[in-house]
């Protein structure tokens, strides 16, 4: 099946660089990412905005301090993804280090309770009799759940980063940098970044009130938790603005220096990643999926326990279990993707062609994996995709992934307004969302989604643009340049890793790992190794002369480090 996705390589604009002292290549790359001064490249902790600038953080600190002083039971309600797991671990580790004597966590089973602080989760929480309930990475849309908790006599602290609805929950305190009136410089914080900032505010409040001296507690260095903050931030694919780049850079530095949590080190060992050379790609593509596998297939408590463990042997056992779950997840995902691609091929039979917005359902799909399937199809088709699975009692759960030009949560909001009652609930961001609907309404919803996507997206929006930082000279295709680029990060969402393009002669090709393509390419200099991951899933045409969009990386094999091109796209030159 051909993807019908058009692709185009475009060179990024090269504005005038004003970063003296840096190599010209880095000046060009940074300028294209709107870095205008050397200060924006200083990722020291001293440049983090003060905690009191985050609205609600000081009130949260006062509330937490009151419950610490009363020795209340504190219950953290997390989420079932990597951001939720790291947020929960940061909250528990920080609170315990600051003297909390009774702090527990509860993470919803996505298959029984769904997302957020639902009334059902509150009923479960009540059996533990907490005085304070804290949400991490959720809660801003949990109106009924917060009301139920408050009615049961609990204080509720909401810490979240998701976009709020028209009405806010009646929490005791609410902290969310995404609120419309937020003036915090780091509005793109992940959930783990929000709770980290709340813990910074709490430490500041306790210090000012002589708490640590009165309790005989050593004031904790919360920077030791930044590896968790970095992992959750990268895995949640939030924009790497200046604040997030500081948090991620410092977290990477901790791990490289051997100061990571035992659970993080164990996951790196299982994933065969070298802590000394850790990158954001390792966090996003090696550690994040292993953590997420627990929440997708079973219960995220396994991932949280891995991150909370202080015993290396125990942490490694948890990491092995997470790795096994991740292998199972990959097998499920492969099968579901094949079925989804077959379904897309059937859609082509319609004379109208493939819908602008694709909505798919299969009764045999696993609801914990539909988001990955939607994401993979979105990449292949370059159009918004929603994949749905059965969730019981005549209901479907869907996971949506979008492309630039269509804000997926706003699109679902528009569908709900035009077709009242069609969606049971929905929520999310610009590029990703979740939803629930009745199984009997699937066809109507699929048609409504296709119509809304067609209304908002033009033909040019369906062309996938790969933005290149230009061409590298043959003399720049070296290990030294690759190392320079690696150290110039951290790279991530909205601060993308440099991508280059150029013309190469194809010398050799072979398939490795079933669907990856190993290439030997020649340019003006010495021949180069290249790898194109999942290339057999693409519709690329190989020719003696190729134009490639690629990243310059390092292949570290058996102690030998060599430059390697990681191919993002190929076409005949």
C-alpha positions as CSV (number, residue, x, y, z in Angstrom):
1,X,0.0,0.0,0.0
2,X,1.4,3.4,-0.9
3,X,1.1,6.0,1.8
4,X,-0.2,8.9,-0.4
5,X,1.8,11.2,1.8
6,X,3.7,13.8,-0.1
7,X,7.0,14.9,1.4
8,X,9.2,17.9,0.7
9,X,12.6,19.0,2.0
10,X,12.8,22.7,2.7
11,X,15.8,24.6,4.0
12,X,15.3,26.5,7.2
13,X,15.8,30.3,6.9
14,X,19.3,31.3,8.0
15,X,18.9,34.6,9.9
16,X,21.9,36.6,10.8
17,X,23.7,34.9,13.6
18,X,24.8,36.9,16.6
19,X,26.6,34.3,18.8
20,X,30.3,35.1,18.6
21,X,32.7,32.5,19.7
22,X,30.7,29.6,18.4
23,X,31.5,27.5,15.3
24,X,29.7,28.9,12.3
25,X,27.7,25.7,12.0
26,X,26.3,26.1,15.5
27,X,25.6,29.8,14.9
28,X,23.5,28.9,11.9
29,X,21.6,26.2,13.7
30,X,20.9,28.2,16.8
31,X,19.8,31.3,14.8
32,X,17.3,29.1,12.9
33,X,15.8,28.2,16.3
34,X,15.4,31.8,17.4
35,X,18.3,31.8,19.8
36,X,19.4,35.4,19.7
37,X,21.9,35.8,22.6
38,X,24.6,33.7,24.4
39,X,22.5,33.9,27.6
40,X,19.9,31.6,26.0
41,X,22.5,29.0,25.7
42,X,23.4,29.2,29.4
43,X,21.5,26.3,30.9
44,X,22.6,26.8,34.5
45,X,20.1,26.2,37.3
46,X,20.5,29.8,38.3
47,X,18.5,30.9,35.3
48,X,15.4,29.0,36.2
49,X,12.5,31.3,37.0
50,X,11.8,31.6,40.8
51,X,9.1,29.3,42.1
52,X,7.0,32.2,43.4
53,X,6.4,33.3,39.8
54,X,4.3,30.2,39.2
55,X,0.8,31.1,40.2
56,X,-0.5,29.0,43.0
57,X,2.9,27.5,43.9
58,X,3.2,29.6,47.1
59,X,-0.4,28.7,48.2
60,X,0.4,25.1,47.4
61,X,3.5,25.3,49.6
62,X,1.5,26.7,52.5
63,X,-1.1,24.0,52.1
64,X,1.5,21.3,52.0
65,X,3.4,22.7,55.0
66,X,0.2,22.7,57.0
67,X,-0.4,19.0,56.3
68,X,3.3,18.2,57.0
69,X,3.1,20.0,60.4
70,X,-0.1,18.0,61.2
71,X,1.5,14.7,60.1
72,X,-1.5,14.2,57.8
73,X,-1.7,11.3,55.4
74,X,-0.9,12.6,51.9
75,X,-2.1,10.7,48.9
76,X,-0.6,11.5,45.4
77,X,-2.9,10.5,42.5
78,X,-0.8,10.1,39.4
79,X,-1.3,9.3,35.7
80,X,-0.5,6.2,33.7
81,X,2.1,7.5,31.4
82,X,5.8,8.4,31.8
83,X,5.1,12.0,32.8
84,X,2.6,10.8,35.4
85,X,5.1,8.1,36.7
86,X,8.0,10.6,37.0
87,X,5.7,13.2,38.5
88,X,4.5,10.7,41.2
89,X,8.1,9.7,42.0
90,X,9.2,13.3,42.3
91,X,6.4,14.1,44.6
92,X,7.0,11.2,46.9
93,X,10.8,11.5,46.9
94,X,10.6,15.2,47.7
95,X,7.9,15.0,50.3
96,X,9.6,12.2,52.2
97,X,13.0,14.1,52.0
98,X,11.2,17.1,53.5
99,X,9.8,15.2,56.5
100,X,6.4,13.8,55.3
101,X,5.9,10.8,57.5
102,X,2.8,9.3,55.7
103,X,2.8,9.9,52.0
104,X,1.4,7.3,49.6
105,X,0.4,7.2,45.9
106,X,-2.5,5.9,43.8
107,X,-2.4,5.5,40.1
108,X,-5.6,4.8,38.2
109,X,-5.9,1.6,36.2
110,X,-6.6,3.0,32.8
111,X,-8.8,0.1,31.9
112,X,-11.1,0.4,35.0
113,X,-11.1,4.1,35.8
114,X,-9.8,6.0,32.8
115,X,-7.9,9.2,33.0
116,X,-7.9,11.8,35.8
117,X,-9.4,12.3,39.2
118,X,-12.8,10.6,38.7
119,X,-15.4,10.2,41.4
120,X,-14.5,6.4,41.3
121,X,-10.9,7.2,42.0
122,X,-11.9,9.5,44.9
123,X,-14.0,6.6,46.3
124,X,-11.0,4.4,46.2
125,X,-8.8,7.1,47.7
126,X,-11.3,7.6,50.6
127,X,-10.5,4.0,51.8
128,X,-7.0,5.3,52.6
129,X,-8.4,8.3,54.6
130,X,-6.0,11.0,53.4
131,X,-6.1,14.5,54.7
132,X,-4.6,15.9,51.5
133,X,-5.0,14.6,48.0
134,X,-2.5,15.8,45.4
135,X,-2.9,15.2,41.7
136,X,0.1,15.2,39.4
137,X,-0.2,15.4,35.6
138,X,-4.0,15.5,35.8
139,X,-6.9,17.1,37.6
140,X,-7.5,20.4,35.8
141,X,-10.6,18.9,34.1
142,X,-11.7,16.7,37.0
143,X,-14.7,18.8,38.2
144,X,-16.8,15.9,39.5
145,X,-13.8,14.2,41.2
146,X,-12.6,17.3,42.9
147,X,-16.1,18.0,44.1
148,X,-16.4,14.5,45.5
149,X,-13.1,14.8,47.3
150,X,-13.9,18.1,48.8
151,X,-17.3,16.8,49.9
152,X,-15.5,13.9,51.7
153,X,-13.5,16.4,53.7
154,X,-10.2,16.2,51.8
155,X,-8.0,19.1,50.9
156,X,-7.2,18.9,47.2
157,X,-4.1,20.2,45.5
158,X,-4.2,20.0,41.7
159,X,-0.9,20.2,39.8
160,X,-1.4,19.8,36.1
161,X,-0.2,21.2,32.8
162,X,-3.0,20.2,30.5
163,X,-5.3,22.8,28.9
164,X,-8.2,23.7,31.1
165,X,-11.9,23.6,30.1
166,X,-14.2,26.6,30.5
167,X,-14.8,25.7,34.1
168,X,-12.0,25.0,36.7
169,X,-12.4,22.4,39.5
170,X,-13.1,23.8,43.0
171,X,-9.7,22.6,44.4
172,X,-8.2,23.9,47.6
173,X,-5.2,25.0,45.5
174,X,-4.7,24.7,41.7
175,X,-1.3,25.0,40.0
176,X,-1.1,25.0,36.2
177,X,1.1,27.1,34.0
178,X,-1.3,26.5,31.1
179,X,-4.1,28.6,32.7
180,X,-5.1,31.5,30.4
181,X,-3.9,34.2,32.9
182,X,-0.6,32.5,33.7
183,X,2.4,34.8,33.4
184,X,5.0,32.1,34.2
185,X,7.9,32.1,31.8
186,X,7.8,28.3,31.4
187,X,4.2,27.7,30.3
188,X,5.3,24.5,28.5
189,X,6.3,22.6,31.7
190,X,5.3,19.0,31.7
191,X,3.4,17.6,34.7
192,X,6.7,16.6,36.3
193,X,8.0,20.1,35.9
194,X,5.0,21.5,37.6
195,X,5.2,19.3,40.7
196,X,9.0,19.9,40.8
197,X,8.3,23.6,41.0
198,X,5.7,23.1,43.7
199,X,8.3,21.1,45.7
200,X,10.8,24.0,45.2
201,X,8.2,26.4,46.6
202,X,7.6,24.1,49.5
203,X,11.3,23.8,50.4
204,X,11.6,27.6,50.2
205,X,8.5,28.0,52.5
206,X,9.8,25.4,55.0
207,X,13.3,27.0,55.1
208,X,11.8,30.5,55.8
209,X,9.8,29.0,58.7
210,X,12.7,27.1,60.2
211,X,11.1,23.8,59.5
212,X,14.2,21.8,58.9
213,X,15.9,22.9,62.1
214,X,12.8,22.3,64.2
215,X,12.4,18.8,62.8
216,X,16.1,18.0,62.7
217,X,16.0,17.3,59.0
218,X,18.8,18.0,56.5
219,X,17.5,20.3,53.8
220,X,17.3,18.2,50.6
221,X,19.0,19.1,47.4
222,X,16.0,18.8,45.0
223,X,18.4,19.1,42.0
224,X,19.0,15.3,42.6
225,X,15.5,14.7,41.2
226,X,16.2,16.4,37.9
227,X,16.9,13.1,36.1
228,X,13.3,12.2,36.7
229,X,12.2,15.7,35.6
230,X,14.2,15.3,32.4
231,X,12.8,11.9,31.7
232,X,9.1,12.9,32.1
233,X,9.6,16.2,30.2
234,X,11.2,14.5,27.1
235,X,8.8,11.5,27.2
236,X,5.8,13.7,27.2
237,X,7.0,15.6,24.1
238,X,6.4,19.0,25.5
239,X,8.1,22.0,23.8
240,X,11.7,22.4,24.9
241,X,11.5,26.1,25.6
242,X,14.3,27.8,27.6
243,X,13.0,26.6,31.0
244,X,12.5,23.0,29.9
245,X,15.9,23.0,28.2
246,X,17.5,23.9,31.5
247,X,15.6,21.2,33.4
248,X,16.5,18.6,30.8
249,X,20.1,19.6,30.4
250,X,20.6,19.5,34.2
251,X,18.9,16.1,34.4
252,X,21.1,14.7,31.7
253,X,24.2,16.1,33.5
254,X,23.2,14.3,36.7
255,X,23.0,10.9,34.9
256,X,26.2,11.4,33.0
257,X,27.9,12.2,36.3
258,X,26.6,9.0,37.9
259,X,24.0,10.7,40.0
260,X,20.8,9.3,38.5
261,X,18.2,7.5,40.5
262,X,18.8,3.7,40.7
263,X,15.6,3.1,38.6
264,X,16.8,5.4,35.8
265,X,20.2,3.7,35.8
266,X,18.6,0.3,35.7
267,X,16.4,1.2,32.8
268,X,19.5,2.5,30.9
269,X,21.3,-0.7,31.6
270,X,18.4,-2.9,30.4
271,X,18.1,-0.6,27.3
272,X,21.9,-0.9,26.7
273,X,22.4,2.9,26.8
274,X,25.6,4.4,28.2
275,X,24.8,6.8,31.0
276,X,28.0,8.8,30.3
277,X,26.8,9.8,26.9
278,X,23.0,10.0,27.6
279,X,20.9,12.1,25.2
280,X,17.3,13.2,24.9
281,X,16.9,10.5,22.2
282,X,17.8,7.9,24.8
283,X,15.1,9.3,27.2
284,X,12.5,9.5,24.5
285,X,13.0,6.3,22.6
286,X,14.6,3.9,25.1
287,X,13.4,4.8,28.7
288,X,10.1,6.5,28.0
289,X,8.6,3.5,26.1
290,X,9.7,1.0,28.8
291,X,8.0,3.1,31.4
292,X,4.9,3.7,29.3
293,X,4.5,-0.1,28.6
294,X,3.4,-0.6,32.2
295,X,0.6,1.9,32.0
296,X,-0.4,0.7,28.5
297,X,-0.6,-3.0,29.3
298,X,-0.9,-3.4,33.1
299,X,-0.5,-0.8,35.8
300,X,1.9,2.1,36.1
301,X,2.6,1.2,39.7
302,X,5.4,-1.1,38.4
303,X,7.1,1.9,36.7
304,X,6.6,4.1,39.8
305,X,8.1,1.5,42.0
306,X,11.1,1.3,39.7
307,X,11.7,5.0,40.0
308,X,11.2,5.0,43.8
309,X,13.5,2.1,44.5
310,X,16.8,3.0,46.2
311,X,18.1,-0.6,45.9
312,X,20.0,-1.2,42.6
313,X,19.2,-4.9,42.5
314,X,15.5,-4.3,43.1
315,X,15.4,-1.4,40.6
316,X,17.0,-3.8,38.0
317,X,14.3,-6.4,38.7
318,X,11.6,-3.8,38.1
319,X,13.4,-2.6,34.9
320,X,13.5,-6.2,33.6
321,X,9.8,-6.5,34.1
322,X,9.2,-3.2,32.3
323,X,11.4,-4.4,29.4
324,X,9.4,-7.6,29.1
325,X,6.2,-5.6,29.0
326,X,7.7,-3.3,26.3
327,X,8.5,-6.3,24.1
328,X,4.9,-7.5,24.5
329,X,3.8,-3.9,23.6
330,X,5.9,-3.9,20.5
331,X,4.4,-7.2,19.3
332,X,0.9,-5.9,19.9
333,X,1.7,-2.6,18.1
334,X,3.1,-4.3,15.1
335,X,0.0,-6.5,14.6
336,X,-2.3,-3.6,15.2
337,X,-0.4,-1.4,12.7
338,X,-0.6,-4.0,10.0
339,X,-4.3,-4.3,10.6
340,X,-4.7,-0.5,10.6
341,X,-2.7,-0.2,7.3
342,X,-5.0,-2.8,5.7
343,X,-8.0,-0.8,6.9
344,X,-6.5,2.3,5.3
345,X,-6.0,0.4,2.1
346,X,-9.7,-0.4,2.1
347,X,-10.5,3.3,2.5
348,X,-8.6,3.9,-0.8
349,X,-11.3,1.9,-2.6
350,X,-13.7,4.9,-2.2
351,X,-13.6,7.1,-5.3
352,X,-13.1,10.1,-3.0
353,X,-9.8,8.7,-1.8
354,X,-8.4,8.7,1.6
355,X,-10.2,11.0,4.1
356,X,-8.3,14.1,5.2
357,X,-9.0,12.9,8.8
358,X,-8.7,9.1,9.3
359,X,-10.7,7.4,12.0
360,X,-10.2,3.6,12.5
361,X,-11.7,1.0,14.9
362,X,-11.0,-2.7,15.4
363,X,-12.7,-4.8,18.0
364,X,-9.5,-6.8,18.6
365,X,-7.3,-3.7,19.3
366,X,-5.8,-3.1,22.7
367,X,-6.9,0.3,24.1
368,X,-3.5,0.8,25.8
369,X,-1.7,0.7,22.4
370,X,-4.1,2.7,20.1
371,X,-2.3,5.9,20.7
372,X,0.9,4.4,19.3
373,X,-0.9,3.1,16.3
374,X,-2.5,6.5,15.7
375,X,0.9,8.2,16.0
376,X,2.6,5.8,13.5
377,X,-0.2,6.2,10.9
378,X,-0.1,9.9,11.4
379,X,3.6,9.9,10.5
380,X,3.0,7.6,7.5
381,X,0.0,9.3,6.1
382,X,0.7,12.9,7.3
383,X,-2.9,13.5,8.2
384,X,-4.7,13.5,11.5
385,X,-5.6,10.0,12.7
386,X,-7.8,8.6,15.5
387,X,-7.6,4.9,16.5
388,X,-10.3,3.4,18.6
389,X,-10.6,0.3,20.7
390,X,-13.4,-1.3,22.7
391,X,-13.6,-0.3,26.4
392,X,-16.6,-2.3,27.5
393,X,-20.3,-1.6,28.1
394,X,-20.8,-0.5,24.5
395,X,-18.2,2.2,24.6
396,X,-15.1,3.0,22.6
397,X,-11.9,4.8,23.6
398,X,-10.0,6.6,21.0
399,X,-6.6,8.2,20.8
400,X,-5.9,11.0,18.4
401,X,-2.7,12.3,16.8
402,X,-2.6,15.4,14.6
403,X,-0.4,17.3,12.2
404,X,0.5,21.0,12.1
405,X,-2.6,23.0,11.0
406,X,-5.2,21.1,13.0
407,X,-5.4,21.6,16.8
408,X,-6.9,18.2,17.6
409,X,-8.5,19.2,20.9
410,X,-10.2,22.2,19.4
411,X,-11.3,20.1,16.4
412,X,-13.0,17.6,18.9
413,X,-14.5,20.6,20.7
414,X,-16.0,21.8,17.3
415,X,-17.4,18.4,16.6
416,X,-19.0,18.2,20.1
417,X,-20.6,21.6,19.5
418,X,-21.9,20.7,16.0
419,X,-23.0,17.2,17.1
420,X,-24.2,17.3,20.7
421,X,-24.0,14.0,22.5
422,X,-21.7,12.4,19.9
423,X,-18.7,12.4,22.2
424,X,-19.0,11.3,25.8
425,X,-15.8,13.1,26.8
426,X,-12.5,14.3,25.4
427,X,-9.4,16.2,26.2
428,X,-5.9,16.8,25.2
429,X,-3.5,19.2,23.5
430,X,-2.9,20.5,20.0
431,X,-1.2,17.4,18.7
432,X,-2.7,14.6,20.8
433,X,-6.0,13.9,22.5
434,X,-8.1,11.2,24.0
435,X,-11.9,10.6,23.6
436,X,-14.8,8.3,24.5
437,X,-17.9,7.6,22.4
438,X,-20.6,5.0,22.1
439,X,-19.7,2.2,19.7
440,X,-23.0,2.7,17.8
441,X,-21.9,6.3,17.0
442,X,-18.5,5.4,15.5
443,X,-19.5,5.8,11.8
444,X,-21.2,9.1,12.5
445,X,-18.1,10.3,14.4
446,X,-15.7,9.1,11.7
447,X,-17.7,11.1,9.1
448,X,-17.8,14.2,11.4
449,X,-14.1,14.0,12.0
450,X,-13.3,13.7,8.3
451,X,-15.5,16.7,7.6
452,X,-13.9,18.8,10.3
453,X,-10.4,17.9,9.2
454,X,-11.3,18.7,5.6
455,X,-12.7,22.0,6.8
456,X,-9.5,23.0,8.6
457,X,-6.8,21.6,6.4
458,X,-5.7,22.7,2.9
459,X,-4.1,20.4,0.4
460,X,-0.6,21.9,1.2
461,X,-1.1,21.0,4.8
462,X,-1.1,17.3,3.8
463,X,2.5,17.6,2.4
464,X,5.0,16.6,5.1
465,X,7.7,19.2,5.2
466,X,11.1,18.2,6.5
467,X,13.0,21.4,7.5
468,X,16.7,21.0,6.8
469,X,19.5,23.0,8.3
470,X,21.2,22.9,4.9
471,X,24.0,20.8,3.5
472,X,27.1,19.7,5.4
473,X,30.4,19.8,3.5
474,X,32.2,16.5,3.1
475,X,34.8,17.8,5.6
476,X,32.1,18.3,8.2
477,X,30.8,14.7,8.1
478,X,33.1,13.7,10.9
479,X,33.0,12.3,14.4
480,X,34.0,15.7,15.7
481,X,31.0,17.4,14.1
482,X,28.7,14.7,15.4
483,X,30.0,15.2,18.9
484,X,29.7,19.0,18.6
485,X,26.0,18.6,17.6
486,X,25.3,16.1,20.3
487,X,26.7,18.4,23.0
488,X,24.9,21.5,21.6
489,X,21.5,20.2,22.8
490,X,19.3,19.2,24.5
491,X,17.2,18.8,21.4
492,X,13.5,18.0,21.4
493,X,10.0,19.3,20.6
494,X,10.1,22.8,19.0
495,X,13.9,22.8,19.4
496,X,14.6,20.1,16.9
497,X,17.8,18.2,16.5
498,X,19.7,19.5,13.4
499,X,18.6,17.8,10.2
500,X,20.7,18.2,7.0
501,X,20.2,17.2,3.4
502,X,22.6,16.3,0.6
503,X,23.2,14.2,-2.5
504,X,25.0,10.9,-2.1
505,X,26.1,7.9,-4.2
506,X,24.6,4.6,-3.0
507,X,27.5,2.1,-2.6
508,X,25.9,-0.7,-0.6
509,X,22.5,-1.6,0.9
510,X,21.3,-4.4,3.2
511,X,18.3,-5.0,5.5
512,X,19.0,-5.4,9.2
513,X,16.5,-6.2,12.0
514,X,13.8,-7.2,9.5
515,X,12.8,-3.6,8.4
516,X,15.8,-1.3,8.9
517,X,18.1,-0.4,6.0
518,X,21.8,-0.2,6.4
519,X,23.5,1.8,3.7
520,X,27.0,2.8,2.6
521,X,27.0,6.2,1.0
522,X,29.7,8.3,-0.7
523,X,30.0,12.0,-1.1
524,X,33.1,14.2,-1.8
525,X,34.9,12.6,1.2
526,X,35.3,9.1,2.6
527,X,32.4,6.6,2.4
528,X,29.9,6.9,5.2
529,X,27.7,4.4,7.1
530,X,24.0,5.3,7.3
531,X,20.9,3.7,8.8
532,X,17.3,4.2,7.9
533,X,15.1,2.9,10.7
534,X,11.8,1.3,9.6
535,X,12.7,2.0,6.0
536,X,10.8,-1.0,4.7
537,X,7.6,0.5,6.0
538,X,8.1,3.5,3.7
539,X,7.7,4.0,0.0
540,X,11.2,5.2,-0.7
541,X,12.7,4.6,-4.1
542,X,16.4,3.8,-4.1
543,X,18.6,4.9,-6.9
544,X,22.3,5.1,-7.7
545,X,22.2,8.8,-6.7
546,X,20.1,9.7,-3.7
547,X,19.0,12.9,-2.0
548,X,18.8,12.3,1.8
549,X,17.5,14.1,4.8
550,X,19.6,13.0,7.7
551,X,20.9,13.6,11.2
552,X,24.6,13.2,11.9
553,X,25.0,10.9,14.8
554,X,27.6,8.7,16.5
555,X,27.7,4.9,16.1
556,X,29.2,3.5,19.3
557,X,29.9,-0.2,18.6
558,X,32.2,-2.4,20.7
559,X,34.1,0.6,21.9
560,X,34.6,2.0,18.4
561,X,33.0,5.4,17.7
562,X,32.3,6.4,14.1
563,X,30.1,9.0,12.4
564,X,26.8,7.7,11.1
565,X,24.0,9.2,9.1
566,X,20.5,8.5,10.5
567,X,18.3,8.8,7.5
568,X,14.9,10.5,7.9
569,X,13.9,10.5,4.2
570,X,15.3,9.3,0.8
571,X,14.4,10.1,-2.8
572,X,16.2,9.7,-6.1
573,X,18.5,12.7,-6.8
